[in-house]
Amino acid sequence: MKEIGFIKRLSIFALSLAFLPVACGIGGGGGGTTVPAFPLKVSSNGRYLVNQNNEPFLMIGDAPQSLMVNATLGDVDFYLANRASHGFNVLWVNLLCAEYTGGRSDAGTLDGLKPFTAAGDLSTPNEAYFARCDRIIRSAAGHDITIILDPAETGSFLTVMRANGVDKCKAYGRYLGSRYRDFDNILWMSGNDFQSWRIESDNALVKAVADGIKETDPRHIHTLGLDYFVSSSLDNALWSDLVTLNAAYTYYPAYAEVIKDYNRTPVVPVFLIETDYEFENGADDERLRRQEYWSFLAGACGHVYGSGYIWSLSSGWKDKLDTAAVTQFGYCRDLFESRPWHSLVPDQAHVLVTAGYGTFWSGGEPSSGISQNDYVTAASTPDGKLALVYIPTVRTVTVDLARLSGSITARWYDPTSGTYQPIAGSPFPNTGSQNFTTPGVHADGAGDWVLVLEAQ
C-alpha cells in the first residue's frame, strides 16, 4: 500500500504482458571479490542475511518501485548515486510497473518500451525492455546495492496472471529465473498488496511465477509481500517451501509484527518491507523513526524506508531525496552497523528493562496508532557487552544492570542528530537496578531517545 489515505488502489487494468520460455542469462554485477560480495544468503542461525564472506548485512532499504519505467537512464544513475551516498544498500523495484505502482496503463517506459510484444500475453517478452532492466540492475550493483525484484507485482498484474493461467505464469517465471540467475545483486519478492492471497486460484498464479523462477534460479533468496494493514510472508503457509526471508508489512507499531515473526519456528530472518511512507498518511519524522528503531530492536534484519515521491518517482522527486527523515534513517543505520547488531536478542520478557516500558500494542487505528503507542523496545547481546533501548516518549525506565557484564558506559543517543549525550554517574557497575530518565524533547518536539549501554 502506498498512500491513498488507506483507500487502496485497486487493480485497474489488464495490460500487455509477455514472455518467452527460453532465456539469456546475462552476467550479474557486484559479486566476486567486491564488498558486499553478493549474492546475499541467510546466516547459519537463520536470523539475518550475510554476504558471501559471511559478514552480517543489515538491510537499509528504499522503495523506488517504478524505477524501471519512470526514470531515464541518466536519472537512474543520479538516483542510485544519491541512495548509495546515504547508505542505502537494498532497493525494492518492480520488474513490471503499471498504474497501481505509478506507471502507465500499457506498463511502458518513459520512452515507450513495453515489457511484452502482445497485449496481455505472458509468453511474448520484449528483449529491449528487459535489456533496459538488466542495465538498471547492473548499475545498482556498481553501487553495492541489492535489488528486491518483484517479477509481477499483484496490484496491477494479478488481472494479467488470471488471463494467462498457471502454465504461462510458471513459464514466465522460468524465463526470469534463467535471465537473472547470474545477476548477483538481486533477491526475489512476489506479491505487493496481495489482498486476495487466501483465494486458492490467485495464490496459485502468483506462486507459479515464483516456482518457475526457482526452477531456473535456485541461488537467490525469495520473499513475499502480502496484504495490508498487517501481514508477513509466512502467514501464507503454502509458500513455506519458497520463502527464505520473511517480509513483515504493517501500518501498526512495527515491533508487534516483527516480534511475531522473530518467534516463528523454524527460524526465518524477518525484515520490515513496508509501513507508512514519508509524505503519506500524515507520517512525520518521529513516526518514521519509531518504526525503524522498533523494527531493529524487535529482531528485524532490515527496514525499507519509503517516500510518497520516490515509490512512483512523481513530479519533484529529485527535490525529496535528501530529507531529514532520510538523514535520520542514516543515523539509525550508523548506530547499529557500528555495533554487533546481529547478536542482539529482543528483551521480550522485560528482564533488561524492568519498569517504564509502556504498553505493548493491542489494537487501534492504522498509522495514527503508531504515534500514540509508547512501548519501549530493548535488546542485548548474549555476552552482556551491549544493550540498546529505544524509548519513544519522555520518561524514566529501570534497567537491571546485572544483565550486562563489566563496567557499563551509559549514553543517550539522539536519533534526530546522531549525537551522544553522557549520563551522570557513568560508568556504572553491573549490579542492581538503575533508573534512566530521558533528556527531554528534540527540536522537532519529539521525545524519543536510545539508551546505549556498553560494557567494558
N, C-alpha and C positions, 0 to 999 in steps of 0.2 A: 504494500500500500504506500503510495506516495500521498499527497495530501487529499484534497477534495473534502476537507472538513469531516472526515470519516464517511463521506459518501463515496464508496469505492467506484473507481472506474469499472465499467462493465466491459466485457469483451465486445468490441464494437465493429468487428469486421471479419470477413473471411478474405484471405488475401493470397497473393501469388506466392507459392512456396514450391520448393522442389528439391530434387536430388538424383544423383547418380550412384548406384551401388558400388562402383569402383572408385578408388580414391588415390590421390597423390599425397603421400605422407612427406611433407617438406620439413627440412631440418629446423629444429627449435632453437631458441635463444637462451642465453643466460646460464647454461649449465656448465659442465666441465669443472674446471678448477676455480671458476669465479665465485665469489661470495654473492648471494647466499647458497650457491650450489644446488640449484633446482634439479629435479622436481622435489617438492615437499613431500614428506611422508609422516606417518603417525609415530610418535615416540614409543619406546619399548613398554612404558607403563600405561599407554593409551590416553594420557591426559592432555597432550599438546602436540603441536607439529614441530618437526625438526627438518633441517636441510640434509643434504647427502653426507655432510660431515658430522651428523648427529648433534648439531648445535640447535638449541631451542629457538624457535621462530615465533615471535609474538606478532599476531596478525593485526596490522594497523590499516584499516580499510577506508576507501571511499567508494561511492556508488554511481559512477558515470554511465548509467545503464544504456544510454543511447549513443555511446561514443562511436559505434560502428557506422552510424548513419547521419549524425547531426554535427559532425565536425570535418573540416578539411584535414588533409594530412598534416599541413602546417599547424593547424590548431591542435591536432592530436599531440604533436611533438611539444608544443607550448604547454599543453595541459600536463603531459607526463613529466616534463622537467619541473614544473611547479610542484606537482604532488611529491616527486622524489625529494625536492628541497625541504618539504615539510615532514619527511619521514614516512610517508605512506608506502606500504610495501605490498598491498593487495588492492585490486580494483574489481568491483562487480560490474561486468559488461555483458549485455545480451547480444548473442551472435546474430539473432534476428530481432528487429525492432520495428514495431508499427505504432499505431496511435496510443495504445494503452501505456506505453513507456516513452511517449514523446516523439515518436516518429511519424511517418506518413502512412496513409491507408494502403499504399502499394508496397510498403516496407522498403522503399528505395533510399538510397543515399542522397545527399545534397545535390550531387551531380548526376543523379538518375540511374545509378546502378541498382538493379533489382537482384534479390537473392536467388530467384528462380526464373526460369525462362518460360514456364507455363503457369498461368494463374492457378493457385490452389493445388498444385501437383508437387508432392514432396519428392518426386523422382527425377526432377529436372534442375539440378543446381546450376547456377551461373558462375562459371570459373572466375570471371572478372571480379564479381562481388567477393567471393571467398578469398581470392588473392589479395584484395584490399584488407580483408580481416586478418589474413596472415601477416601482412606488413605491420598492422597496428599491434598485434600480439608480439611480434619481434621487437618493435620499438619499445614496448613495455619491458621486455627482457633486458634491453640495453640500459634500463634504469633500475634493474634488480627488482622489478615489480611482477608479482604473480597475478594473472587474470583469473577471477572466478567467472567461468564462462558458462552462460546459460544457453543451451542449444536451441530451445524453442520455448520462450517464457509463456506461461499459460494465460496471462491477461489477454493477449491478442491471438495467440496461436493455438489455443485449445480447440477453437472452432475449426481451424485448418486441419488439425490432427484428427478430429472426428470425421471430417470429409474424406480423409485419406485412408483411415483404418490402421489396424495394428501392424500389418505386414509392411506397409510403406513407412510407417513410423520407425520400425526396427531397422529397415534398410537405410533410412536417413541417418539413424544413429551409427550404423556400421560405417557409412561414408565419413561421418565426422570423426569417428574413432581412428579410422585409417589416415585421415588427413592430418589430425593433430596429435597423434600418439608420440611423435618425435619432437613436439614442442615442449620444452621442459618447464616453462613458466606458466602452466595452467593448472587449474583444478576445475572439475565439472560441478555445476549446480543445476538441477532440474527444478521446475515449478516457477514460483513467483505469484503471490496472492492466489494460490491454488485452492480456491474455496470449495471446489467440488471433488476433492481427493477421496472423499468417502464413497463416492459413486464408483462402483467397480469398473464400469466401462471407461470412465475418464481416467482413472488411475492406471488402467492397463495401457492406455495410449501413451501417457507420459513416461511410464516405466519402460515401454517398448523402445522408446528412443534411448533411454539410459542403458537398457540391456544391450542394445545394438552397439552403443559406444563401448561398453565394457568388453564385448566380444573382440573388438579390434584394437582396443586401447586398454589393456589391463594395468597400466603403470601409473595412472593418475587417481587422485583422491576424488570421491564423489560425495556430494551433499544434496539436500533437497529443501526448497523453500515452500512451506505450506501456507496456512491461512491466517489472516488477521482475525481478531485482535491479539491472539496469543496462540503459539504453536511451536513445535520443534520437529525436526525431520523424523525422528524415531517415534513420534506419535503414530506414524503410519508404519505398522509392523511389517507390511508387505515389502518394505524397502530395506529391511534389516540385512539382506544379503548384499546390498549395494552401498549403503551409507557408511562411510568411514570417517565422516566429520559431521557432527550434529549442529544444524543451524537453528538457533533459537531466534524467535521472531515475536516481539511483544511491544505493546503500547501501554503496558503496566510497568511498575517498578521491576527493572531488569533482573535483579537478584533472584526473584521468585522463580522465574522460568529457568534461569541458568542453574540454580542450585538443584532444581528438579532433575535437570539433565546430568549434572555432575554426579548425582546419586544413582543414576541408572546402572544396571548390570546387564550384559557385560559393559565395561567402561569404554566409552567413545568420547573423544575430545569434543568440546562444545565451544562455539563462538556465537556472538550476537550478530546476526546478519542484518537485522533491521529493527529500528524503533523510530521515534519521532525524528524527522529531518529538520535541520536548520531552515528557517524561513517558512515552516509549515506548522499548522496546528498550534500556533502560539508558542512554539518551543523557544525558550531563551537559552542563553549560555549556561545558566545554572542547571536547567533541566538536562541539557546535553551532558554536562559534567557528571551529574548523578548517574546517568545510565552507563557512562564509561567506567567510572570507579566501582559502581555496584557490580557491573559485569565481571571485571577482572578479579575483584575480591570475593566473588561467589564461585570462582573457579574457571571462568572463561579463558580460552587461549587466544582470543581475539575479539575485536569490536569493529564494526563497519559504521563509520560516520556517514551521514547523508545530507544533502542540501537540496532545497526546492529549486534552485537554479541549476545545479550540476547534474542531477539524475536525468534531466531532459535536455540539458545544455540550452536552456531557454535564453531569450534575449537578455543581454547584460551579464551572462555567466562569468565572463573573464574578470569582471569587477567584484565578483563574490568568492574568489578563490582564497584570498588572504584575510579571512575574517578572524575576529577574536576567538571564536569557537574552534577554528582550525588550529590556531596558535596554542590554545589551552589543551586541545587534544594532544598536541606535541609535548606539552608539559607532563601530561599523564603518561605518555609513552616514555619520556625520559626517566620518570620516577621508577617505572617498572623495569625497563630494559637495563638500567644501571645496577640492578639487583637480581638475585636468583628468583625471579618471579615464578618460574616453572616449578619451584619447590614449595610454593605457598599452598597451605591447606586451609580451606574456609573454616571459620570458627562458628560452626553451626550450633553447638551446644552451649555457647556463651561461657566457655571455660577460660577464655582470654579476657574478653570484655564482659565483666560480670554484672554491671549495672549501667544504666543510662543508654542502653542500646535501642530504645524506641520500640516501635510496633511493627512486626512483620506484616506485610501486605495481605489482606484477606478479602479484597474486593473493592470496587469503586469504578469511577469513570476512567475511560482510556485517556491517555496523555495528561490531562489536568491532574489525575491522581498521582502521577509521578512527582509533581511539585508539592503535593500535600503529604506525602509519606515521609516519615522521619527515621527510618530504620538505618542502623549502623551496620556496615559490613566490615568484617575484620578477617585477617588470615595471617598465619605464621608458618615458618619453616620447621620441619620436624627436629632440626638440630638446635632450635631455640635461639638462633642467631639473628632472626629478623621477624618483625611483626609490623603490619600496616593496618591502620584503622581509618576507614572513611566515615566521617561524621557530617551528615548533610545539613544540620542546623546547630545553632549555638547552644551549648550545654556542657555539662560535666559528665565524663564517663569514668568508670572504675575499671582498672586493668590489674589482673593478677600477674605481677612481675615474676612470680615463681615459675611461670610457664616459659620464661626465657633463661638463657644461660650466660653467666658472667656479668660484668658491669655493663649497664644499659645506658646508652646515649639516647635521649629523647628529644625530638624536634617536631615542630609543626611545619608541614609543607603546605604552601599556599597554592591551590590549584588554578588560581587566576593569574599568577605571576611566575610560577615555577621557582619560587624562592623559599628559603627555610628561615624559621624563627627559633632561637634557642628556648628551652624551657628551664625555668628556675629550678635548681636542685639537681639537674642532670650533671653527671651520670648518677643513676640510681642502682642500688644493689638489687639483685634478683630475688628479693624476698617480699612476701606480703602483698597487699593491695595498695595501689596508688591512684589517686584521683587526678584527672587531667581536664582542665577547662579550656575550651577553645578560645582563641584570642579576640573574637568579635566578628564583625561583618567586614566584607570587602567593599571596594569602591562601587561595585555593582549592586550592593545591598544584600548579597547572599552571605550565608554564614557557614559554608561548607569548608572543612579542613581535613587534612590527612595527618594522623599521628604516626610518626615514623619512629620505631623502636629498634635499635641495632645494638646487639651485644658484642662485646669485645672478647 
